[in-house]
Amino acid sequence: MSLAKQQTNYHFHYSILVNASPQKVWDFLIDVNRWKDWDTELHTATLSGNFSVGTKGIIIPKKGPKLQFYISELTPNESYTFVTKMPVGSLRIQRTLKQRGSQIEFTDDIEFTGFFKKIFGYVLGRNFRAVLPEVMENLKRIVENE
């Protein structure tokens, strides 16, 4: 029997089932300009080119400074990871889709890395972790109703 990995404020995830086609969910997730529509913590997000590995963008949260990010990993129609550099570390967000019967399981995995990961987890991660279920429900509602 394997034990589930303990979640912390510096590394946590949340999954939700969405009643939509994989392509519809994927297309919505890679539309960076629409991230603000479902992520209640964002004022705006933009990408400086096509959604591909190495492409850079900017996130402006409702609270805090403007942040640059880049897409570090991409498996089309399955997952992507984007990274925001932070002092002595980074914030890594991986979004994954998996078929679960007639539904799509969407998982958001958030991790602060580096020397100050526990501090960033305490200062920022607690709030991110608390709002993640609401953010995911927003995505589900929008995708299913469009």
C-alpha positions, -999 to 999 in steps of 0.1 A, spaced: 0 0 0 14 34 -10 9 65 11 -2 97 -6 24 124 -6 18 149 22 8 183 9 24 214 23 20 251 17 50 250 -6 39 220 -27 3 212 -31 -22 201 -58 -59 199 -65 -79 180 -91 -114 184 -104 -135 165 -129 -148 185 -159 -176 175 -182 -162 186 -215 -141 173 -243 -103 171 -237 -98 195 -266 -122 221 -252 -105 220 -218 -70 221 -233 -79 250 -256 -92 269 -226 -62 262 -204 -36 274 -230 -55 306 -236 -33 327 -213 -54 359 -218 -83 341 -202 -65 328 -171 -79 359 -153 -115 347 -161 -112 318 -137 -82 326 -115 -96 350 -89 -60 360 -79 -50 373 -113 -55 408 -127 -41 398 -161 -18 374 -179 -2 376 -213 20 355 -234 46 370 -258 42 344 -285 27 310 -293 21 286 -265 53 265 -267 83 256 -246 104 287 -239 77 312 -246 77 340 -220 48 358 -205 37 382 -177 13 376 -148 0 406 -129 -16 393 -97 -43 413 -78 -19 415 -49 18 417 -54 43 426 -82 42 419 -119 58 385 -125 76 371 -156 71 334 -164 81 309 -191 67 277 -203 92 250 -193 74 218 -203 47 210 -228 30 178 -238 2 190 -262 -33 181 -250 -20 165 -218 1 189 -197 22 219 -194 44 236 -168 52 272 -164 78 287 -141 82 321 -124 117 329 -111 118 341 -74 147 350 -52 168 318 -47 141 296 -62 110 295 -83 73 289 -85 64 260 -107 28 253 -118 20 221 -137 -14 216 -152 -24 181 -163 -54 166 -181 -64 129 -179 -94 111 -193 -116 96 -166 -144 78 -183 -165 105 -200 -149 133 -179 -116 151 -179 -96 152 -147 -78 186 -145 -50 188 -119 -31 219 -109 2 211 -91 19 241 -74 54 241 -60 77 267 -46 113 255 -50 147 266 -37 162 278 -4 132 300 6 105 275 -4 91 272 31 90 310 36 73 315 2 49 287 11 40 304 43 37 339 29 21 331 -5 13 294 -6 -12 294 22 -35 317 3 -29 300 -31 -38 267 -15 -69 281 2 -83 296 -31 -73 267 -54 -106 248 -51 -126 280 -59 -103 287 -89 -107 252 -102 -145 253 -98 -145 286 -117 -127 269 -146 -151 239 -145 -181 262 -146 -169 283 -174 -157 254 -196 -189 234 -191 -211 264 -198 -194 278 -229 
